[in-house]
Protein backbone atom coordinates (compact mmCIF):
# COMPACT_ATOMS: atom_id res chain seq x y z
CA UNK A 1 0.00 0.00 0.00
CA UNK A 2 1.44 3.38 -0.98
CA UNK A 3 1.52 6.32 1.46
CA UNK A 4 -1.16 8.03 -0.63
CA UNK A 5 -3.50 5.02 -0.37
CA UNK A 6 -3.22 4.92 3.39
CA UNK A 7 -3.45 8.72 3.56
CA UNK A 8 -0.49 11.08 3.47
CA UNK A 9 -0.45 13.19 6.62
CA UNK A 10 1.28 16.56 6.84
CA UNK A 11 1.85 18.23 10.21
CA UNK A 12 1.86 22.01 9.68
CA UNK A 13 4.60 22.54 12.24
CA UNK A 14 8.32 21.95 12.76
CA UNK A 15 7.90 21.95 16.55
CA UNK A 16 9.96 19.08 18.00
CA UNK A 17 7.36 18.73 20.75
CA UNK A 18 4.44 18.32 18.35
CA UNK A 19 6.44 15.93 16.15
CA UNK A 20 7.32 13.82 19.16
CA UNK A 21 3.70 13.65 20.29
CA UNK A 22 2.40 12.75 16.82
CA UNK A 23 4.85 9.84 16.55
CA UNK A 24 2.87 8.16 19.36
CA UNK A 25 0.19 7.36 16.77
CA UNK A 26 2.65 5.10 14.96
CA UNK A 27 1.75 6.63 11.58
CA UNK A 28 4.01 8.19 8.94
CA UNK A 29 3.85 11.96 8.50
CA UNK A 30 5.72 14.86 6.94
CA UNK A 31 6.29 18.26 8.47
CA UNK A 32 5.91 21.65 6.84
CA UNK A 33 5.96 25.01 8.63
CA UNK A 34 3.95 27.59 6.66
CA UNK A 35 4.63 31.31 6.92
CA UNK A 36 1.48 32.78 8.46
CA UNK A 37 0.52 35.91 10.36
CA UNK A 38 0.28 34.78 13.99
CA UNK A 39 -1.29 37.97 15.28
CA UNK A 40 -4.85 37.70 16.56
CA UNK A 41 -6.67 39.91 19.08
CA UNK A 42 -9.49 37.46 19.85
CA UNK A 43 -9.74 35.74 23.25
CA UNK A 44 -7.34 32.78 23.51
CA UNK A 45 -10.02 30.09 23.02
CA UNK A 46 -11.09 31.62 19.71
CA UNK A 47 -7.63 32.78 18.63
CA UNK A 48 -6.16 29.26 18.67
CA UNK A 49 -8.91 28.07 16.31
CA UNK A 50 -8.32 30.97 13.92
CA UNK A 51 -4.53 30.48 13.99
CA UNK A 52 -4.63 26.69 13.59
CA UNK A 53 -6.99 27.15 10.60
CA UNK A 54 -4.63 29.73 9.13
CA UNK A 55 -1.69 27.28 9.34
CA UNK A 56 -3.73 24.38 7.96
CA UNK A 57 -5.10 26.35 4.99
CA UNK A 58 -1.65 27.70 4.09
CA UNK A 59 -0.28 24.13 4.14
CA UNK A 60 -3.22 22.68 2.20
CA UNK A 61 -2.44 24.90 -0.80
CA UNK A 62 0.92 23.15 -1.07
CA UNK A 63 -0.17 19.57 -0.31
CA UNK A 64 -3.48 19.24 -2.14
CA UNK A 65 -3.93 15.47 -1.88
CA UNK A 66 -2.90 15.07 1.75
CA UNK A 67 -4.53 15.25 5.15
CA UNK A 68 -3.32 18.41 6.89
CA UNK A 69 -2.99 18.70 10.66
CA UNK A 70 -2.28 22.04 12.36
CA UNK A 71 -2.35 23.25 15.95
CA UNK A 72 -1.88 26.46 17.89
CA UNK A 73 -1.46 26.90 21.65
CA UNK A 74 -2.00 29.93 23.87
CA UNK A 75 -1.91 30.42 27.61
CA UNK A 76 -4.65 32.53 29.17
CA UNK A 77 -4.66 34.18 32.59
CA UNK A 78 -7.90 35.80 33.74
CA UNK A 79 -9.03 36.02 30.12
CA UNK A 80 -5.82 37.61 28.82
CA UNK A 81 -3.96 35.62 26.16
CA UNK A 82 -0.25 35.10 26.83
CA UNK A 83 1.65 34.20 23.68
CA UNK A 84 5.39 33.83 23.19
CA UNK A 85 7.35 36.49 25.11
CA UNK A 86 9.08 39.18 23.04
CA UNK A 87 12.04 39.41 25.44
CA UNK A 88 13.57 37.83 28.55
CA UNK A 89 12.03 40.66 30.59
CA UNK A 90 8.56 39.83 29.28
CA UNK A 91 9.13 36.12 30.01
CA UNK A 92 10.06 37.01 33.59
CA UNK A 93 6.92 39.12 34.01
CA UNK A 94 4.67 36.39 32.54
CA UNK A 95 6.06 33.70 34.83
CA UNK A 96 5.80 36.03 37.82
CA UNK A 97 2.12 36.50 37.03
CA UNK A 98 1.53 32.73 36.66
CA UNK A 99 3.28 31.98 39.97
CA UNK A 100 0.89 30.56 42.58
CA UNK A 101 -2.12 30.74 40.25
CA UNK A 102 -4.28 28.65 37.94
CA UNK A 103 -4.25 29.50 34.24
CA UNK A 104 -5.79 28.00 31.14
CA UNK A 105 -4.00 26.47 28.18
CA UNK A 106 -5.99 26.48 24.94
CA UNK A 107 -4.91 24.39 21.95
CA UNK A 108 -6.82 24.67 18.70
CA UNK A 109 -6.53 21.77 16.24
CA UNK A 110 -7.49 21.87 12.56
CA UNK A 111 -7.61 18.96 10.12
CA UNK A 112 -8.19 19.39 6.39
CA UNK A 113 -8.71 16.20 4.36
CA UNK A 114 -8.03 16.07 0.58
CA UNK A 115 -11.72 16.98 0.02
CA UNK A 116 -10.95 20.44 1.43
CA UNK A 117 -13.37 20.38 4.36
CA UNK A 118 -12.01 22.34 7.35
CA UNK A 119 -12.56 20.66 10.73
CA UNK A 120 -11.53 22.59 13.85
CA UNK A 121 -11.91 22.05 17.59
CA UNK A 122 -10.29 23.34 20.79
CA UNK A 123 -9.09 21.82 24.04
CA UNK A 124 -8.91 23.78 27.29
CA UNK A 125 -6.81 22.54 30.21
CA UNK A 126 -6.35 24.16 33.63
CA UNK A 127 -2.78 24.30 34.97
CA UNK A 128 -1.90 25.41 38.51
CA UNK A 129 1.59 26.59 39.48
CA UNK A 130 3.02 26.69 42.99
CA UNK A 131 4.47 29.96 44.25
CA UNK A 132 7.78 30.22 42.36
CA UNK A 133 10.73 31.98 44.03
CA UNK A 134 12.00 34.96 42.03
CA UNK A 135 15.50 33.42 41.77
CA UNK A 136 14.06 30.29 40.14
CA UNK A 137 12.14 32.33 37.58
CA UNK A 138 15.24 34.38 36.78
CA UNK A 139 17.39 31.24 36.47
CA UNK A 140 14.84 29.62 34.12
CA UNK A 141 14.59 32.73 31.93
CA UNK A 142 18.40 32.81 31.64
CA UNK A 143 18.34 29.34 30.01
CA UNK A 144 16.48 30.89 27.05
CA UNK A 145 13.94 28.05 27.16
CA UNK A 146 10.87 30.27 27.74
CA UNK A 147 11.46 32.53 24.74
CA UNK A 148 9.72 30.42 22.09
CA UNK A 149 6.96 29.08 24.33
CA UNK A 150 3.40 30.31 24.80
CA UNK A 151 3.11 31.62 28.35
CA UNK A 152 6.92 31.46 28.67
CA UNK A 153 7.15 27.83 29.76
CA UNK A 154 7.26 24.24 28.53
CA UNK A 155 5.59 21.49 30.52
CA UNK A 156 8.20 18.95 29.40
CA UNK A 157 11.04 21.15 30.70
CA UNK A 158 12.03 22.59 34.06
CA UNK A 159 8.65 24.31 34.46
CA UNK A 160 7.12 20.88 35.22
CA UNK A 161 8.66 21.28 38.70
CA UNK A 162 6.18 24.10 39.42
CA UNK A 163 2.98 22.37 38.32
CA UNK A 164 0.86 21.33 41.31
CA UNK A 165 -2.25 20.36 39.35
CA UNK A 166 -3.41 19.71 35.79
CA UNK A 167 -7.12 19.39 35.06
CA UNK A 168 -7.50 18.17 31.51
CA UNK A 169 -5.13 16.93 28.82
CA UNK A 170 -1.39 17.07 29.52
CA UNK A 171 -0.43 16.64 25.84
CA UNK A 172 -2.54 19.71 25.03
CA UNK A 173 -0.34 21.77 27.36
CA UNK A 174 2.70 20.49 25.44
CA UNK A 175 1.05 21.57 22.18
CA UNK A 176 -1.00 18.72 20.70
CA UNK A 177 -4.05 17.19 22.47
CA UNK A 178 -3.76 13.62 21.18
CA UNK A 179 -7.34 12.57 21.96
CA UNK A 180 -8.58 15.54 19.90
CA UNK A 181 -6.18 14.85 17.02
CA UNK A 182 -7.46 11.26 16.88
CA UNK A 183 -11.10 12.39 16.90
CA UNK A 184 -10.60 14.98 14.14
CA UNK A 185 -8.54 12.63 11.95
CA UNK A 186 -11.30 10.01 12.17
CA UNK A 187 -13.96 12.67 11.48
CA UNK A 188 -11.97 13.73 8.40
CA UNK A 189 -11.92 10.14 7.13
CA UNK A 190 -8.23 9.51 7.78
CA UNK A 191 -7.56 5.73 7.62
CA UNK A 192 -5.92 5.62 11.05
CA UNK A 193 -5.82 1.84 11.52
CA UNK A 194 -4.55 1.17 7.99
CA UNK A 195 -1.83 3.83 8.38
CA UNK A 196 -0.72 2.35 11.70
CA UNK A 197 -0.13 -0.99 9.98
CA UNK A 198 1.65 0.64 7.07
C-alpha positions as CSV (number, residue, x, y, z in Angstrom):
1,X,0.0,0.0,0.0
2,X,1.4,3.4,-1.0
3,X,1.5,6.3,1.5
4,X,-1.2,8.0,-0.6
5,X,-3.5,5.0,-0.4
6,X,-3.2,4.9,3.4
7,X,-3.5,8.7,3.6
8,X,-0.5,11.1,3.5
9,X,-0.4,13.2,6.6
10,X,1.3,16.6,6.8
11,X,1.9,18.2,10.2
12,X,1.9,22.0,9.7
13,X,4.6,22.5,12.2
14,X,8.3,21.9,12.8
15,X,7.9,22.0,16.5
16,X,10.0,19.1,18.0
17,X,7.4,18.7,20.8
18,X,4.4,18.3,18.4
19,X,6.4,15.9,16.1
20,X,7.3,13.8,19.2
21,X,3.7,13.7,20.3
22,X,2.4,12.8,16.8
23,X,4.9,9.8,16.6
24,X,2.9,8.2,19.4
25,X,0.2,7.4,16.8
26,X,2.6,5.1,15.0
27,X,1.7,6.6,11.6
28,X,4.0,8.2,8.9
29,X,3.8,12.0,8.5
30,X,5.7,14.9,6.9
31,X,6.3,18.3,8.5
32,X,5.9,21.7,6.8
33,X,6.0,25.0,8.6
34,X,3.9,27.6,6.7
35,X,4.6,31.3,6.9
36,X,1.5,32.8,8.5
37,X,0.5,35.9,10.4
38,X,0.3,34.8,14.0
39,X,-1.3,38.0,15.3
40,X,-4.9,37.7,16.6
41,X,-6.7,39.9,19.1
42,X,-9.5,37.5,19.8
43,X,-9.7,35.7,23.3
44,X,-7.3,32.8,23.5
45,X,-10.0,30.1,23.0
46,X,-11.1,31.6,19.7
47,X,-7.6,32.8,18.6
48,X,-6.2,29.3,18.7
49,X,-8.9,28.1,16.3
50,X,-8.3,31.0,13.9
51,X,-4.5,30.5,14.0
52,X,-4.6,26.7,13.6
53,X,-7.0,27.1,10.6
54,X,-4.6,29.7,9.1
55,X,-1.7,27.3,9.3
56,X,-3.7,24.4,8.0
57,X,-5.1,26.3,5.0
58,X,-1.7,27.7,4.1
59,X,-0.3,24.1,4.1
60,X,-3.2,22.7,2.2
61,X,-2.4,24.9,-0.8
62,X,0.9,23.2,-1.1
63,X,-0.2,19.6,-0.3
64,X,-3.5,19.2,-2.1
65,X,-3.9,15.5,-1.9
66,X,-2.9,15.1,1.8
67,X,-4.5,15.2,5.1
68,X,-3.3,18.4,6.9
69,X,-3.0,18.7,10.7
70,X,-2.3,22.0,12.4
71,X,-2.3,23.3,15.9
72,X,-1.9,26.5,17.9
73,X,-1.5,26.9,21.6
74,X,-2.0,29.9,23.9
75,X,-1.9,30.4,27.6
76,X,-4.6,32.5,29.2
77,X,-4.7,34.2,32.6
78,X,-7.9,35.8,33.7
79,X,-9.0,36.0,30.1
80,X,-5.8,37.6,28.8
81,X,-4.0,35.6,26.2
82,X,-0.3,35.1,26.8
83,X,1.6,34.2,23.7
84,X,5.4,33.8,23.2
85,X,7.4,36.5,25.1
86,X,9.1,39.2,23.0
87,X,12.0,39.4,25.4
88,X,13.6,37.8,28.6
89,X,12.0,40.7,30.6
90,X,8.6,39.8,29.3
91,X,9.1,36.1,30.0
92,X,10.1,37.0,33.6
93,X,6.9,39.1,34.0
94,X,4.7,36.4,32.5
95,X,6.1,33.7,34.8
96,X,5.8,36.0,37.8
97,X,2.1,36.5,37.0
98,X,1.5,32.7,36.7
99,X,3.3,32.0,40.0
100,X,0.9,30.6,42.6
101,X,-2.1,30.7,40.3
102,X,-4.3,28.7,37.9
103,X,-4.3,29.5,34.2
104,X,-5.8,28.0,31.1
105,X,-4.0,26.5,28.2
106,X,-6.0,26.5,24.9
107,X,-4.9,24.4,22.0
108,X,-6.8,24.7,18.7
109,X,-6.5,21.8,16.2
110,X,-7.5,21.9,12.6
111,X,-7.6,19.0,10.1
112,X,-8.2,19.4,6.4
113,X,-8.7,16.2,4.4
114,X,-8.0,16.1,0.6
115,X,-11.7,17.0,0.0
116,X,-10.9,20.4,1.4
117,X,-13.4,20.4,4.4
118,X,-12.0,22.3,7.4
119,X,-12.6,20.7,10.7
120,X,-11.5,22.6,13.9
121,X,-11.9,22.0,17.6
122,X,-10.3,23.3,20.8
123,X,-9.1,21.8,24.0
124,X,-8.9,23.8,27.3
125,X,-6.8,22.5,30.2
126,X,-6.4,24.2,33.6
127,X,-2.8,24.3,35.0
128,X,-1.9,25.4,38.5
129,X,1.6,26.6,39.5
130,X,3.0,26.7,43.0
131,X,4.5,30.0,44.3
132,X,7.8,30.2,42.4
133,X,10.7,32.0,44.0
134,X,12.0,35.0,42.0
135,X,15.5,33.4,41.8
136,X,14.1,30.3,40.1
137,X,12.1,32.3,37.6
138,X,15.2,34.4,36.8
139,X,17.4,31.2,36.5
140,X,14.8,29.6,34.1
141,X,14.6,32.7,31.9
142,X,18.4,32.8,31.6
143,X,18.3,29.3,30.0
144,X,16.5,30.9,27.0
145,X,13.9,28.0,27.2
146,X,10.9,30.3,27.7
147,X,11.5,32.5,24.7
148,X,9.7,30.4,22.1
149,X,7.0,29.1,24.3
150,X,3.4,30.3,24.8
151,X,3.1,31.6,28.4
152,X,6.9,31.5,28.7
153,X,7.2,27.8,29.8
154,X,7.3,24.2,28.5
155,X,5.6,21.5,30.5
156,X,8.2,18.9,29.4
157,X,11.0,21.1,30.7
158,X,12.0,22.6,34.1
159,X,8.6,24.3,34.5
160,X,7.1,20.9,35.2
161,X,8.7,21.3,38.7
162,X,6.2,24.1,39.4
163,X,3.0,22.4,38.3
164,X,0.9,21.3,41.3
165,X,-2.3,20.4,39.3
166,X,-3.4,19.7,35.8
167,X,-7.1,19.4,35.1
168,X,-7.5,18.2,31.5
169,X,-5.1,16.9,28.8
170,X,-1.4,17.1,29.5
171,X,-0.4,16.6,25.8
172,X,-2.5,19.7,25.0
173,X,-0.3,21.8,27.4
174,X,2.7,20.5,25.4
175,X,1.1,21.6,22.2
176,X,-1.0,18.7,20.7
177,X,-4.0,17.2,22.5
178,X,-3.8,13.6,21.2
179,X,-7.3,12.6,22.0
180,X,-8.6,15.5,19.9
181,X,-6.2,14.8,17.0
182,X,-7.5,11.3,16.9
183,X,-11.1,12.4,16.9
184,X,-10.6,15.0,14.1
185,X,-8.5,12.6,11.9
186,X,-11.3,10.0,12.2
187,X,-14.0,12.7,11.5
188,X,-12.0,13.7,8.4
189,X,-11.9,10.1,7.1
190,X,-8.2,9.5,7.8
191,X,-7.6,5.7,7.6
192,X,-5.9,5.6,11.1
193,X,-5.8,1.8,11.5
194,X,-4.5,1.2,8.0
195,X,-1.8,3.8,8.4
196,X,-0.7,2.4,11.7
197,X,-0.1,-1.0,10.0
198,X,1.7,0.6,7.1
